């Protein structure tokens, strides 16, 4: 089950049914099963406070992933709407494509992928690109 929540922002035109289907397929492709996943959209300031409080990192980020996986892939993905928007502009990428990239990035963390080294980050980016190819044409408009 995928649930969408908003803390202090609202992101329109998001379909829980789409994310259930897409992210379930991502997990199955990786040999896992999708369990409960919360997509929590928030502001930069909200996520910065979480980053400081929970990870002791004093900087902005686009996503923080809390992994509750046991038998199935489960967790909370806290996503900064403002950071995704800024990164989409900086990278000359559409907002929805950048948003979906961040979401699948979080799910890849839940699946055990890391991005601390250059090699891990390259693998993660390749996986993101691969799974973004599964998103139906026209979705990113």
PAZAPA-4460 file (N, C-alpha, C; in steps of 0.05 Angstrom, whole numbers, plus 32768, in hexadecimal, padded with zeros to 4 digits):
% residues 141
    n_x    n_y    n_z   ca_x   ca_y   ca_z    c_x    c_y    c_z   seq   type   mol
   8011   7FE8   8000   8000   8000   8000   8012   8019   8000     1      X     A
   800C   802B   7FEF   801A   8045   7FED   8006   805A   7FF6     2      X     A
   800F   806A   8009   7FFE   8081   8012   800E   809B   800D     3      X     A
   7FFF   80AF   8006   800B   80CA   8001   8002   80DD   8017     4      X     A
   8015   80EB   8022   8010   80FE   8038   801D   8119   8032     5      X     A
   8012   812E   803D   801D   8149   803A   8021   8155   8056     6      X     A
   8038   815E   805B   803D   816B   8075   8038   8188   8075     7      X     A
   8045   8197   8064   8041   81B4   8063   8042   81BF   8046     8      X     A
   803D   81AC   8033   803B   81B3   8017   8026   81A1   800B     9      X     A
   801E   81A7   7FF2   800C   8195   7FE4   8016   8192   7FC8    10      X     A
   8019   8179   7FBF   8021   8173   7FA4   8009   8166   7F97    11      X     A
   7FFF   8173   7F82   7FE7   816A   7F74   7FED   8155   7F60    12      X     A
   7FD8   8147   7F58   7FD9   8134   7F42   7FEC   811C   7F47    13      X     A
   7FEA   8111   7F5F   7FF9   80F9   7F66   7FE5   80E2   7F6B    14      X     A
   7FEA   80CC   7F5E   7FD8   80B5   7F5F   7FE4   809E   7F70    15      X     A
   7FD8   8099   7F87   7FE2   8082   7F97   7FE2   8068   7F87    16      X     A
   7FCD   8065   7F76   7FCB   804C   7F66   7FE2   8049   7F53    17      X     A
   7FEA   805F   7F47   8002   805E   7F35   801A   8056   7F44    18      X     A
   801F   8062   7F5B   8037   805C   7F6B   8037   803F   7F75    19      X     A
   801F   8035   7F7D   801D   8019   7F85   8026   8007   7F6E    20      X     A
   801C   800C   7F57   8023   7FFB   7F40   8040   7FFD   7F38    21      X     A
   8049   8016   7F34   8065   801B   7F2B   8079   8011   7F40    22      X     A
   8076   8019   7F59   8089   8011   7F6D   8088   7FF4   7F74    23      X     A
   8071   7FE8   7F72   806F   7FCA   7F75   807F   7FBD   7F60    24      X     A
   807D   7FC7   7F47   808D   7FBB   7F31   80AB   7FBF   7F36    25      X     A
   80B3   7FD6   7F40   80CF   7FDA   7F47   80D8   7FC5   7F5B    26      X     A
   80C9   7FC1   7F70   80D0   7FAE   7F85   80D1   7F91   7F79    27      X     A
   80BD   7F8A   7F6A   80BD   7F6F   7F5E   80D5   7F6B   7F4C    28      X     A
   80DC   7F7F   7F3C   80F3   7F7D   7F2B   810D   7F79   7F3B    29      X     A
   810D   7F82   7F54   8124   7F7F   7F65   8122   7F66   7F77    30      X     A
   810D   7F56   7F72   8109   7F3D   7F81   80FD   7F41   7F9D    31      X     A
   80EF   7F57   7FA0   80E2   7F5E   7FBA   80C5   7F64   7FB6    32      X     A
   80B7   7F68   7FCC   809A   7F6F   7FCC   8096   7F89   7FDA    33      X     A
   8085   7F9B   7FCF   807F   7FB4   7FDB   806B   7FB1   7FF1    34      X     A
   8071   7FBC   8008   805F   7FBB   801F   8053   7FD7   8022    35      X     A
   8054   7FE2   803A   8049   7FFD   8040   805E   8012   803A    36      X     A
   8056   8026   802A   8068   803B   8023   8059   8056   8026    37      X     A
   8064   8068   8035   8059   8083   8038   806A   8097   8029    38      X     A
   805D   80A6   8017   806A   80BC   800A   8061   80D5   8018    39      X     A
   8073   80E2   8025   806D   80F9   8036   807A   8112   8029    40      X     A
   806A   8124   801E   8074   813C   8011   8074   8152   8025    41      X     A
   808A   8161   8025   808E   8177   8039   809F   818D   802D    42      X     A
   80A4   81A1   803D   80B4   81B8   8035   80D1   81B3   803B    43      X     A
   80E3   81C4   8030   80FF   81C3   8036   8104   81C5   8054    44      X     A
   80F7   81D7   8061   80FB   81DC   807D   80F3   81C4   808E    45      X     A
   80DD   81B8   8087   80D3   81A0   8095   80E8   818A   8093    46      X     A
   80F1   8185   807B   8105   816F   8076   8120   8176   8082    47      X     A
   8128   818F   8082   8141   8197   808F   8140   8191   80AD    48      X     A
   8129   8197   80BA   8127   8191   80D6   8129   8173   80DB    49      X     A
   811C   8163   80CA   811E   8146   80CC   813B   813C   80C8    50      X     A
   8148   8148   80B5   8164   8141   80AF   8176   8147   80C7    51      X     A
   8171   815D   80D4   8181   8164   80EC   8179   8152   8104    52      X     A
   815F   814F   8108   8156   8140   8120   815C   8122   811E    53      X     A
   8159   8116   8107   815B   80F9   8105   8176   80F0   80FA    54      X     A
   8183   8100   80EA   819C   80F7   80DD   81B4   8108   80E5    55      X     A
   81AF   811E   80F4   81C4   8131   80FC   81D3   813D   80E4    56      X     A
   81C4   8141   80CE   81CE   814E   80B6   81C1   816A   80B4    57      X     A
   81D1   817F   80B3   81C7   819A   80B2   81C8   81A4   8096    58      X     A
   81B9   8198   8084   81B8   81A1   8068   819D   8198   805B    59      X     A
   8196   81A6   8046   817E   819F   8037   8182   8186   8027    60      X     A
   816D   8177   8023   816E   815F   8013   8153   815C   8006    61      X     A
   8152   814B   7FF1   8138   8148   7FE3   8128   8131   7FEF    62      X     A
   8135   811E   7FFC   8127   8107   8007   8135   80FC   8020    63      X     A
   8126   80F3   8033   8130   80E3   8049   811F   80C9   8049    64      X     A
   812C   80B3   804A   811F   8099   8049   8121   808B   8064    65      X     A
   810B   8083   806F   810A   8073   8088   8102   8057   8080    66      X     A
   8113   8044   8085   810F   8028   807C   8103   8018   8093    67      X     A
   80EB   800C   808E   80DE   7FFB   80A1   80DA   7FDF   8095    68      X     A
   80EA   7FD9   8080   80E8   7FBF   8072   80EE   7FA8   8085    69      X     A
   80DE   7F93   8082   80E3   7F7A   8090   80E0   7F64   807B    70      X     A
   80C8   7F59   8079   80C3   7F45   8065   80BD   7F52   804A    71      X     A
   80B3   7F6A   804A   80AD   7F79   8032   80BA   7F95   8033    72      X     A
   80BC   7FA2   801C   80C7   7FBD   801B   80B3   7FD1   8026    73      X     A
   80BB   7FDE   803B   80A9   7FF1   8049   80B9   8009   8053    74      X     A
   80AD   8020   8054   80BA   8037   805F   80AB   8051   805B    75      X     A
   80B8   8066   8064   80AD   8081   8061   80C2   8091   8050    76      X     A
   80B8   809E   803B   80C9   80B0   802B   80BF   80CC   802F    77      X     A
   80D0   80DC   803C   80CA   80F8   8040   80D8   8108   802A    78      X     A
   80C8   8117   801B   80D2   8123   8002   80CC   8141   8003    79      X     A
   80E1   8151   7FFF   80DF   816E   7FFE   80D5   8177   7FE3    80      X     A
   80BD   8181   7FE2   80B1   818C   7FC9   80C3   81A2   7FBD    81      X     A
   80CC   81B4   7FCF   80DD   81CB   7FC5   80F7   81C2   7FBA    82      X     A
   8104   81AE   7FC7   811E   81A4   7FBD   811A   8196   7FA2    83      X     A
   8105   8186   7F9F   8100   8178   7F86   80FC   818D   7F70    84      X     A
   80EC   81A1   7F76   80E7   81B6   7F62   8101   81C5   7F5A    85      X     A
   8111   81CC   7F6E   812A   81DA   7F68   813D   81C8   7F58    86      X     A
   813E   81AE   7F5F   8150   819C   7F51   8146   8197   7F34    87      X     A
   812C   8197   7F30   8121   8193   7F15   8129   81AB   7F04    88      X     A
   8128   81C2   7F0F   8130   81DA   7F00   814E   81DA   7EFB    89      X     A
   815E   81D4   7F0F   817B   81D3   7F0D   8184   81BF   7EF9    90      X     A
   8177   81A8   7EF8   817F   8192   7EE6   8171   8192   7ECB    91      X     A
   8160   81A8   7EC7   8152   81AA   7EAE   8140   8192   7EA9    92      X     A
   8133   8189   7EBE   8122   8171   7EBD   8106   8179   7EC5    93      X     A
   80F2   816B   7EBA   80D7   8171   7EC2   80D3   816A   7EE0    94      X     A
   80C1   8179   7EEC   80BC   8175   7F09   80B3   8158   7F0F    95      X     A
   80A0   814E   7F00   8096   8133   7F06   80AB   811E   7F03    96      X     A
   80BC   8121   7EEE   80D1   810D   7EEA   80E5   810E   7F02    97      X     A
   80EC   8126   7F0B   80FE   8128   7F21   80F1   811D   7F3B    98      X     A
   80D7   8123   7F3E   80C9   8118   7F55   80C8   80FA   7F55    99      X     A
   80C2   80EE   7F3E   80C1   80D1   7F3D   80DD   80C5   7F41   100      X     A
   80F2   80D3   7F37   810E   80CA   7F3B   8114   80C9   7F5A   101      X     A
   810C   80DD   7F68   8111   80DE   7F85   8101   80C8   7F93   102      X     A
   80E9   80C3   7F8A   80D9   80AE   7F97   80E5   8093   7F92   103      X     A
   80ED   808D   7F79   80F9   8073   7F74   8114   8071   7F81   104      X     A
   8122   8087   7F85   813C   8088   7F93   8137   807E   7FB0   105      X     A
   8122   8089   7FBD   811C   8080   7FD8   8115   8062   7FD9   106      X     A
   8106   8059   7FC6   80FF   803C   7FC6   8118   802B   7FC1   107      X     A
   812A   8035   7FB0   8143   8026   7FAC   8153   8024   7FC6   108      X     A
   8152   8039   7FD6   815F   8037   7FF1   8152   8021   8002   109      X     A
   8137   8020   8001   8129   800C   8010   8130   7FF0   8006   110      X     A
   8138   7FEE   7FED   813F   7FD4   7FE1   815D   7FCD   7FE6   111      X     A
   816B   7FDF   7FF4   8186   7FD9   7FFC   819C   7FE7   7FEC   112      X     A
   8194   7FF8   7FDA   81A9   8007   7FCA   81B2   801F   7FDA   113      X     A
   81CB   8026   7FD6   81D8   803C   7FE4   81E3   804F   7FCF   114      X     A
   81EA   8067   7FD8   81F6   807B   7FC6   820C   808C   7FD3   115      X     A
   821A   807F   7FE5   8230   808E   7FF3   8249   8090   7FE3   116      X     A
   824F   807C   7FD3   8267   807E   7FC2   825F   8085   7FA6   117      X     A
   8273   808D   7F96   826D   8094   7F7A   8262   807C   7F6A   118      X     A
   826C   8064   7F70   8263   804C   7F62   8246   8046   7F6A   119      X     A
   8240   8048   7F84   8225   8043   7F8E   8211   8057   7F82   120      X     A
   821A   8071   7F81   8209   8086   7F76   8203   8081   7F58   121      X     A
   8217   8078   7F4A   8214   8072   7F2D   8200   805A   7F29   122      X     A
   8203   8046   7F3A   81F0   802F   7F38   81D4   8038   7F3F   123      X     A
   81D1   8049   7F53   81B7   8053   7F5B   81AB   8064   7F44   124      X     A
   81BB   8075   7F37   81B1   8085   7F21   81A8   8074   7F0A   125      X     A
   81B8   805F   7F04   81B0   804C   7EEE   8196   803F   7EF4   126      X     A
   8192   8036   7F0D   8179   802A   7F15   8162   803D   7F13   127      X     A
   8166   8056   7F1C   8151   806A   7F1A   8149   806E   7EFD   128      X     A
   815D   8071   7EEB   8157   8075   7ECF   8147   805C   7EC4   129      X     A
   8150   8045   7ECB   8143   802C   7EC2   8126   802C   7ECA   130      X     A
   8120   8031   7EE3   8104   8030   7EED   80F3   8047   7EE4   131      X     A
   8100   805E   7EDE   80F1   8075   7ED2   80E7   806E   7EB6   132      X     A
   80F5   805C   7EA9   80ED   8053   7E8E   80D2   8044   7E8F   133      X     A
   80CB   8039   7EA7   80B2   802A   7EAA   809A   803C   7EAE   134      X     A
   809F   8056   7EB2   8089   8069   7EB6   807C   806E   7E9A   135      X     A
   8062   806C   7E98   8054   8070   7E7E   805B   808B   7E71   136      X     A
   805D   808B   7E57   8062   80A4   7E48   804C   80B8   7E4F   137      X     A
   8054   80D1   7E50   8041   80E7   7E55   803D   80EC   7E73   138      X     A
   8047   80DB   7E84   8044   80DF   7EA1   8053   80F8   7EAB   139      X     A
   806A   80FD   7E9E   807B   8113   7EA8   8074   812E   7E9D   140      X     A
   805E   8130   7E8F   8057   814A   7E83   8048   815B   7E97   141      X     A
***
